[in-house]
Amino acid sequence: MTAESLATAPRLRCWTPPGVYRPQTDTALLGRALRRERIISRTEVLDLGTGSGALAVEAARLGARVTAVDISWRALAAAWCNALLNGQTLRVRHGDLAAAVPGRRFDLVITNPPYVPAPSGDGPPRGPARAWDAGTDGRLLIDRICAAAPTLLRPTGRLLMVHSQLSGVEETVARLRETGMRAEIVDRTRLPFGDVLRSRLGWLRERGLVADNAESATEELVVLRAENT
């Protein structure tokens, strides 16, 4: 199924149980970038931190062979169920990022990792906040993904990753380029703070991540695309 035919296909059905990240604006932004990629029946896609599996299922609808990874058993159950609901097949693997697929390489890696700066230096070990909290700089998983990307991708393989300006977009681009990959921003959008960021507004201002005025209570989300060379 091409991106054009996907636009006229039945709407993707997505069941999200409690404790699993519900598809939101960042999911839709990454999905838009995904649909621009060339995907054929032999394309191997890895979804790191699949959550509900919405993006993994969309990649499968485009024709890819998809492996979905998450450290949450509940998320993997949701991804598996959502694949069935949409008539698709996923390989689901439990584990911590690349450790779940040792030795494997893919044509395309997609990821919507936790990226929200949090007062706690370590990500929560369990619970729903594990899907968004990512240490004081929001980079707890982003840096690990940047380091692992070249080993996960085949030659000319591609990475699509979404995250917030609050967690250092320029640093991510630089880290990916340092590994020898070509990296650029391919999509962006701005939206008002959600409940989590509003609850941390004072702390974010203290850290200088948000200016001290009401108009700044928005965040920019971007999709980064990197290609292995």
N, C-alpha and C positions, 0 to 999 in steps of 0.2 A: 504494500500500500504506500503510495507516495504522499508527500505532505499535502498536495492539492486534493487528493481523494480523501485524506484523513479529515479535511475540513468539512466534508459533506457526510462523513461517517457518523453513526450514532454517538451521542455524547458519552465520554468515558465515565463509567460507573465506579465510584470510589467509596468503599466502606472504611471508616477510620475509627477504630475502637479507642476507648479512653487510654491515655498514656502514649499514643502514637501521634506524631506530628501531622496535623491536618494540612492538606495542600492550601497554600496561600499565594500572595503576590509573587514571592520569590520562586515558587514552583512554576507559576505561569510564565514568568520571565525566562526561566531556564528552558521550559518547554518550547517557547518560541524560538530560542536559539537552536534547540535540538532539531526542530523541524526544518531548519535551513541546511543541516548537514546532509551529505550524501550517504544514504543508508540503503544497502541492498540486502539480498537474502543471506549473503555470507558475512555480513558485517557483525563483528563480535563487540557487544557493548557491555560495559561494567557500570553499574549504578552503585556508587559508594555511599553508604548511609541512606538506604532506599526509603526508610520511613513507611508510608502507606503503600509504596510501590507505584504511585501514580506516574512518575516519569519512566520507570522501568516498563510499565505496561504500554505507555505511549511509544517508547522505542520499539517494543515488540509489535505494536500495530503498524509501525512503519516498515516492518519486515526484518528487524534485527534479531539476532540470537542474543538474549540478554541474561546476564548474571547479576542478581541483586544481592547486595551484602548489607548486613546491619548487625550491630552488637546486641540489639534487642530482639529476643525471641518473639515478643508480641508484634513488633514491626514486621518481622519476616512472615508471621502468620497472616497479617493483614495484606502484605504484598502478594502472597500466594493466593489468598481468597480473591483479591481484586483482579488478578490475572484470570482466574476462573470466571469471575463475573463478566469479564470482557472477552472471553473466548480466546485467551492468549496463554502462552506457556513461558514460565520463567524458571531459571535455575536459581534457587535461593541458597545462600551460604551464610552461616553464622560466624561472626568474628570481628576483629578489630581492624577495620580498613583493609589494607593490602595483605595483612596476615591471613585473611580468609581465603585468598586465592594464590597461594605460594607458587611461584614459577610461571604463572600464566601472564600472557600479554593480550592486549585488546586493541581494536581499531579505534574505539571511542570510549572514553571514561567521562561519565557525567556525575556531578556531585553537588548537593546542596547541604554543606556541612553546618554544624553549629557554629555561629559566628558572632553571637551577642556578647559584648563585654559584660563581665559580672564581677561584683566585689570579691567573690571567692576566687582564689588563684587557680584552683583545680576545678575541673568540670564535675558536676554532681554524679555520683556513682550509679544512681538509679532515679526513677521518677520522670515525669514529663519534661522537666527543665533540662534533662540530658540532651534533648533535641535542639536546644538553642544556646544554652550557656556554654561559653568557651574561654574561661579564664579572664583575667583583668584586661587583656588586650584583644580578646576575641579570636585569638589565633591558635588556640590549643590544638585544633585539628588541621587548620589551614596550612600551617607550616609543614606538618607531617605529609599532607597530600602533595604539596609542592615538591618535597624531597623524593617522594615515592613515584611521582608521575612518570619520569623517564623509564623506570623499570617496569611499569605497568603497560606501557604503550609499545606497539609495534612501530617500526620505521614509518614515518609520516602519520602515526597515530595522533589523535586529537584529544584534548581535555577541555571540557566545559565546566566551569565552576562559578557558582553565584555566591556573593556575599556583600556585606554592607560597607559603606565608606568608613564606618566607625571602627572597622577592624583592619584598616590599612590596605587599601586597594593598590597603591603604588608599591608598597612593600611586596605584595603578592606578585605583581608583574615583574619586579626586580628579581625575586627569588626564582621564578620560573625561567627567566632569561639566564640567570646564573647557571642553571642546569643544562644550558644549551638549547632550550626550547624557544621558539618564536611565540611571544605572548602579546595579546592586545585586548582591550575592552571592546566587546561587540554589541552590548546592549546595556541600557541603563534606564532606571525609572526612579521617581521620588515619591515618597508617601509619608503621611503623618505617622508619628510614633504610635505604636500599639501599646497595649496594656503593660507589657514587660518593660519597655524602654521608658514609658511615662513614670513608672514606679521608681526608676533609677535616675530620673532627670537631674536631681541635685548632685548625685555622685558623678554622673557623666560631666556635669559642668565643672565640678571640682577637678576632674582629671583633664579638663580642657578639650574634651571630645565634642562638647556642645557649647556654642556661644551663649552668653547670658541674655537672651532675649526670646520672646515667645515665638517669633517667626522661625527660629532655628530648630523647633521641636519636630523636625522631619529628618528622614534619613534617605540617602540615595543607595539604591541597590544596583549592582552591576553584574554582568556576566563576563567572565574572562575566558578567552579562548586561547589555548596554547597548542602548538603543533610540534611533535617530535621531529628532530632533524638527523 
